Amino acid sequence: MTTATTSATTPASYQRCAKCGSRYSDMDAAPKCARCGGLLEIVHSTPSVRGAELRALFAARRLDGSDGASGVWRYREIVLPDAGGSIVSHPEGNTPLLARARVASWSGVDALLLKHEGHNPTGSFKDRGMTVGVTQAKRIGARAVACASTGNTSASLASYAAHAGIPALVFVPAGQVALGKLAQSLAYGARTLLVRGDFDACLALVQQASERLGIYLLNSINPFRVEGQKTIVLEMLEQLAWDAPDWIVLPAGNLGNTAAFGKALREARDLGLIDRMPRIAAIQAEGASPFAQSFREQFATRHRMKAETVATAIKIGDPASYDRAVETIRLTNGVVTSASDAEILDAKAVIDAAGVGCEPASAASVAGVRRLVREGTIRPSERVVAVLTGHVLKDPGALLRYHQEMSPAPQYANPPVEIDPTVDAIERVLALRPATSASADAS
Ligand code: F0G
């Protein structure tokens, strides 16, 4: 990989408190501002080139392989210019932008694209933040790393920490993590703590623990993770030849990603990478929608709630990156709404039956597009990118319940049929009317 454009003695980046403006070294391990407790953000020195030249630099790296085949480190000037030889990469990113007519027609948008982050090495978008977070852990010589998680962050942390050879400790809500995610965290060797409490309790606990035990905290409030997650937007814009879509729609839980998207877009605009700001639509599950509630009141009140939804990844009642996410919505003239569990599961069945597949929380983005089209907020002729955040195999439990167990059977259920081992039995099945499938009827 190419080296940073700044000299080795002057750090290219520093940390700044988003609340009081205090500055800290890029090597400071504190998770929050020591002065006021505000969240930190990373500020990089301005790259030596901007606009078309910077776009060309990114493109050249992809071609000559000096990005290490990573869709995160390709953008290193605005991710972590001083990462140098510490980079811990699988690699990650380089996820596809998919056009699927059936999903588009179900959502009500003519030109819907799906940015599928489930194609990352551990099956979720978290890998983009984690390659940077664990790289930073290595830079500062962290003796151990920790996070609280609804399952994907922990799977990703477990994997990257194993790659770096740093012990990992993960805190997940007992009995509320999807099977695939829990399995990953065990498989990759993280010390996995099943906390008798919800995600919000896990987050509070890990913050106390990391402070007391001196373990480096890698939740999405970690500003280095935000830098990596920005690349979902940067890569999507590059795939669109830097011609920004009208809307970028994403599921929203702890709001780290919503925050990262706003920072990415602000920087892309300021560096002349794009000349038009897309609007962000953040979609929550109805039973875990404190941010959507606040949006309805023009953010006059910060709401918190006891979260309940089938989309366990976003079952969060008190999102940590609330303030940063408000900035994103304001910056992009964005909107926040919610989708019911039934809408999320139907959207998922449609995405799955198009051969794409995603986990329940990811489908909130497409359910949200459909809702916003019906409300008249998104026009069918607008260009929309919906982000699919996680892989279909993350949550096999929710999937099988939908297709096999729910009563009455949902609209798009595709239950398996058990048969005797005879050709007659097959003929009888084929003579039946096809199951009401999402692929046959996606309108
Ligand atoms: N989609 C998936 C699949 C997720 O795992 C998450 C968050 C989100 C969307 C929401 O992103 O929190 O940045 O608003 N998962 C976290 C975790 C909380 O611990 O894996 P967010």
Residues whose N, C-alpha, C, O or C-beta is under 5 A from the ligand:
A	BS01	F0G	A148 S149 T150 G151 N152 T153 S154 P251 A252 G253 N254 L255 G256 N257 T258 A313 I314 A361 S362 T389 G390
